[in-house]
Amino acid sequence: NTVGLQKLRSSKKSAGVSVEKHKHTYDVKLRGSKKIYKIGHAHYEKLKNLFSKNATKSEGGIQFDTLLYILLGRYQALSGHGFQAAVNEYSFKVLHDYLGVSFECFASPLNCHFGKFCSAFPDIDTHFGSLGSFFSLPTDGSLEGSFESNPPFVSEVMTAMALKIETLLNGAQATNKPLSFIVVVPGWVDEPCWKKLKGSKYLRKFFLIAKSDHGFCDGAQHQRQDRFRESPFDTGIFVLQSDLGKTRWQITDAFEKAFRESMAEGFPTEAVRARRARTGRGMADLDGAGGVYKGKKRHRDSNVGVEARRKTERKKKRRSKSKKKEIIV
């Protein structure tokens, strides 16, 4: 975004940001600009709630609407919404119930499930509950708890994550702290990350979920009618724990069964997949060359807006009826 935080903090206004409510979404834009970021009602309310819990009076008067505009722009600029996909709410419940998970290592205010998470843009995301970058977590052995780690499916990021987790577990082991990670990564068996996780001395459980048996919440779920997307790969599930973590959060066969079933809940139905491909809405790879959100659908050939296209169609119908009458006469 071209708007700097320092300039925003110097103004008590929302930097000229307008938020307009529609039937299914909110339109967020700079006044006088044609660039619009869309966000669904549920996610808008979620962000307002996160902001109200985490905002302080020491932020120089920076307002929610301004932060919302920057947040949406930042994450849309990343493109590749598959990189921002997340496990679904049913899976998070299983993780919480069986392993006590309450923290996400790679999330965003848009897709986080828990109130505590790490994310890519601390300068903005901390206003919504982020604790900063995962790679900034302390390695002095003070960290404890149960964490979910589902990084962007980028080789360098996943390798760095695996090395960081090993360092954190070494610290927890040395200080006798309970520490546990459940790691969700694609089944790329030749990746350095995969080999590092598979060979870790802290590995307590591993299983593979076939790509046809599960899906994820789309990275653009905040702008979509249909939240789920099929997984393009098999997914590897790794549970790594310190000794005390292993004792506190024991891995059972029931956990694996429940987690597999929960991941299957994220697989979109045939009807949903067909609708997405047909309408070309959303940012997922299989959305019929989409990128146009609900309410902003365009004609694929002429780029004509919805209303203009409907008007053209009505004219064609009237002409057709008129010709039929002439033939009858």
C-alpha positions in Angstrom: 0.0 0.0 0.0 1.2 3.5 -0.8 -0.3 4.9 2.4 2.4 4.9 5.2 1.6 4.1 8.8 3.4 7.1 10.1 1.2 9.4 8.0 -1.9 7.5 9.1 -0.9 7.9 12.8 -0.6 11.7 12.4 -4.2 11.9 11.3 -7.3 11.3 13.4 -9.3 10.6 10.3 -9.5 7.3 8.5 -7.1 8.5 5.8 -10.0 9.0 3.4 -11.1 5.4 3.7 -14.8 4.7 2.9 -16.6 1.4 3.9 -19.9 0.8 2.2 -22.2 -2.0 3.2 -23.9 -4.2 0.6 -26.0 -7.3 0.7 -23.2 -9.8 0.9 -20.1 -7.7 1.4 -18.5 -4.5 2.4 -16.6 -2.4 -0.2 -13.5 -0.8 1.3 -11.6 1.8 -0.7 -9.9 5.2 -0.6 -12.3 8.0 -1.3 -11.9 9.0 -4.9 -10.2 5.8 -5.9 -11.7 3.0 -8.1 -9.7 0.3 -6.3 -12.1 -1.7 -4.2 -11.3 -4.4 -1.6 -14.3 -6.6 -0.7 -14.9 -8.4 2.5 -17.8 -10.6 3.7 -20.0 -9.5 6.6 -18.8 -12.3 8.9 -15.1 -11.5 8.4 -15.8 -7.8 8.7 -17.4 -8.4 12.1 -14.6 -10.8 13.1 -12.0 -8.1 12.4 -13.9 -5.5 14.3 -14.0 -7.8 17.3 -10.3 -8.6 17.1 -9.5 -4.9 16.8 -11.6 -4.0 19.8 -9.9 -6.6 21.9 -6.4 -5.6 20.9 -6.4 -1.9 20.0 -4.9 0.6 22.5 -5.1 4.3 22.9 -1.4 4.6 22.2 -1.7 4.1 18.5 -1.9 7.8 17.6 -5.6 7.7 16.7 -5.3 5.3 13.8 -8.7 3.9 13.0 -10.2 0.6 12.2 -11.2 1.5 8.6 -7.7 2.6 7.8 -6.2 -0.6 9.2 -8.8 -2.7 7.4 -7.9 -1.1 4.0 -4.2 -1.7 4.5 -4.8 -5.2 5.8 -6.9 -6.2 2.7 -4.4 -4.6 0.3 -1.4 -6.3 1.9 -2.8 -9.8 1.8 -4.3 -9.4 -1.7 -0.9 -8.2 -2.9 0.6 -11.6 -1.9 -1.6 -13.2 -4.6 -1.7 -17.0 -4.6 -4.5 -17.4 -2.1 -3.5 -21.1 -1.9 -0.5 -19.9 0.1 -2.9 -18.4 2.7 -5.2 -21.5 3.0 -6.0 -22.8 6.4 -7.4 -25.9 8.0 -11.1 -25.7 8.7 -12.9 -25.0 12.0 -13.7 -28.6 12.6 -10.0 -29.5 12.4 -9.1 -26.8 14.8 -11.7 -28.1 17.3 -10.1 -31.6 17.1 -6.6 -30.1 17.6 -7.9 -28.1 20.6 -9.8 -31.1 22.1 -7.1 -33.7 21.7 -3.8 -31.7 21.8 -4.8 -28.5 23.6 -3.8 -26.4 20.6 -4.6 -22.7 21.1 -2.0 -20.9 18.9 -1.4 -20.7 15.1 2.2 -20.2 13.9 1.2 -19.0 10.4 -2.0 -17.2 10.1 -3.5 -13.7 9.4 -6.3 -11.7 11.0 -8.4 -12.8 8.1 -8.0 -16.6 8.5 -7.0 -17.1 12.1 -9.1 -19.3 14.3 -7.7 -18.6 17.7 -7.1 -15.2 19.2 -3.4 -15.9 19.4 -1.3 -16.3 16.2 1.8 -15.2 14.3 1.6 -13.6 10.9 3.4 -11.9 8.1 2.8 -8.2 8.8 3.2 -7.4 12.5 3.0 -3.6 11.9 -0.7 -4.0 10.9 -1.6 -7.5 12.3 -0.7 -6.7 15.9 -3.8 -4.4 16.0 -5.8 -7.6 15.5 -4.1 -9.9 17.9 -0.9 -11.1 16.1 2.2 -11.6 18.2 4.5 -11.0 15.3 6.5 -13.3 13.1 6.8 -17.0 13.9 10.5 -16.7 13.3 10.8 -14.1 16.2 9.5 -16.5 18.8 12.1 -16.8 21.7 14.5 -19.7 21.5 15.8 -19.4 25.1 13.7 -22.4 26.3 10.9 -20.2 27.8 8.3 -21.1 25.2 5.7 -23.7 26.1 2.3 -24.7 24.9 0.6 -26.5 22.0 0.9 -24.9 18.5 -0.5 -25.5 15.0 1.9 -24.8 12.2 0.5 -24.7 8.6 3.0 -22.5 6.7 2.7 -21.2 3.1 3.6 -24.0 0.8 6.8 -22.4 -0.2 10.0 -24.5 0.0 12.2 -21.9 1.7 9.6 -21.0 4.2 8.8 -24.6 5.1 12.5 -25.4 5.5 13.0 -22.4 7.8 10.0 -23.4 9.8 11.3 -27.0 10.3 14.7 -25.6 11.5 13.0 -23.1 13.9 10.7 -25.8 15.4 13.7 -28.0 16.0 15.5 -25.1 17.8 12.4 -24.3 19.9 12.0 -28.0 20.9 15.7 -28.2 21.8 15.2 -25.2 24.1 12.0 -26.7 25.7 13.8 -30.0 26.2 16.7 -28.3 28.0 14.4 -26.3 30.3 11.9 -29.2 30.8 9.0 -27.2 29.2 5.9 -28.8 27.6 6.0 -27.9 24.0 4.1 -29.4 21.1 3.7 -28.7 17.4 1.3 -30.2 14.8 2.7 -29.4 11.4 0.6 -29.4 8.2 2.6 -29.5 5.0 2.1 -30.8 1.4 3.3 -34.3 0.7 6.5 -33.2 -1.1 8.7 -36.0 0.1 11.9 -34.7 -1.6 11.7 -31.3 0.1 14.3 -30.5 2.8 11.5 -29.6 5.1 9.9 -33.0 4.7 13.2 -34.8 5.4 13.9 -32.6 8.4 10.6 -33.2 10.0 10.6 -37.0 9.2 14.1 -37.3 10.8 13.4 -35.2 13.9 14.1 -36.9 17.3 11.0 -35.1 18.5 8.6 -36.7 16.0 5.8 -38.6 17.9 3.3 -39.1 15.1 3.1 -38.9 11.3 0.3 -39.7 8.8 -0.5 -38.8 5.3 -4.0 -37.6 4.1 -4.7 -38.3 0.4 -5.5 -35.2 -1.6 -8.9 -36.6 -2.6 -9.9 -37.0 1.1 -9.6 -33.4 2.3 -9.7 -29.7 1.5 -8.7 -26.4 3.1 -10.4 -23.0 3.8 -9.5 -20.8 0.8 -7.1 -17.9 1.4 -9.8 -15.7 -0.1 -12.6 -17.0 2.1 -13.2 -13.5 3.4 -14.4 -12.5 -0.1 -16.0 -15.8 -1.2 -19.4 -17.4 -1.0 -17.8 -20.8 -0.9 -15.1 -21.1 1.7 -13.5 -24.5 1.0 -11.1 -25.5 -1.8 -9.8 -29.0 -2.6 -6.2 -29.8 -1.8 -4.0 -30.0 -4.8 -1.6 -32.4 -3.0 -1.5 -35.1 -0.4 -0.9 -33.5 3.0 1.5 -34.7 5.6 0.7 -34.4 9.3 3.6 -34.3 11.8 3.4 -34.1 15.5 6.6 -33.0 17.2 6.9 -32.7 21.0 9.3 -32.3 23.8 9.3 -35.1 26.4 7.1 -33.1 28.8 4.9 -32.2 25.8 4.5 -35.8 24.9 3.4 -36.6 28.4 0.9 -33.7 28.6 -0.6 -34.1 25.1 -0.7 -37.8 24.3 -1.2 -38.9 20.8 -3.9 -41.6 20.3 -5.4 -43.5 17.3 -8.7 -41.7 18.1 -6.9 -38.4 17.4 -5.8 -39.4 13.9 -9.3 -40.7 13.1 -11.0 -37.6 14.3 -8.5 -35.3 12.4 -8.9 -37.2 9.2 -12.7 -36.9 9.4 -12.5 -33.2 10.2 -10.2 -32.5 7.2 -12.7 -34.2 4.9 -15.2 -31.6 6.0 -13.2 -29.1 4.1 -13.6 -30.8 0.7 -16.0 -28.8 -1.5 -19.0 -30.6 -2.9 -19.4 -31.2 -6.6 -22.2 -28.6 -6.7 -19.9 -26.0 -5.2 -17.0 -26.8 -7.5 -19.3 -26.6 -10.5 -20.7 -23.2 -9.4 -17.3 -21.8 -8.8 -16.0 -22.8 -12.2 -19.2 -21.6 -13.9 -19.4 -18.2 -12.4 -15.7 -17.4 -12.3 -15.9 -15.8 -8.9 -13.2 -15.8 -6.3 -9.4 -16.1 -6.4 -8.9 -19.9 -6.3 -7.0 -21.5 -9.1 -10.0 -23.5 -10.3 -12.5 -20.6 -10.2 -12.9 -20.4 -14.0 -10.0 -17.8 -14.3 -11.8 -15.9 -11.6 -10.4 -13.0 -9.5 -13.8 -11.2 -9.7 -15.7 -11.4 -6.4 -19.4 -11.7 -5.8 -21.2 -8.5 -6.9 -18.4 -7.6 -9.3 -18.8 -10.4 -11.8 -17.8 -9.5 -15.4 -18.5 -10.8 -18.8 -15.5 -12.9 -19.7 -15.3 -11.7 -23.3 -16.2 -8.1 -23.3 -15.5 -7.1 -19.6 -18.9 -5.5 -19.5 -20.3 -5.1 -16.0 -23.3 -7.0 -14.7 -25.9 -4.2 -15.2 -24.7 -3.3 -18.6 -24.7 -6.9 -19.7 -28.3 -7.4 -18.4 -29.4 -4.3 -20.2 -27.9 -5.7 -23.5 -29.6 -9.0 -22.9 -33.0 -7.3 -22.3 -32.6 -5.3 -25.6 -31.8 -8.6 -27.5 -34.9 -10.2 -26.1 -37.1 -7.2 -27.1 -35.7 -7.3 -30.6 -36.3 -11.0 -30.8 -39.9 -10.6 -29.7 -40.4 -7.8 -32.2 -39.1 -9.9 -35.1 -41.3 -12.8 -34.1 -44.4 -10.4 -34.2 -43.4 -9.1 -37.6 -43.1 -12.7 -38.9 -46.5 -13.6 -37.5 -48.1 -10.5 -39.1 
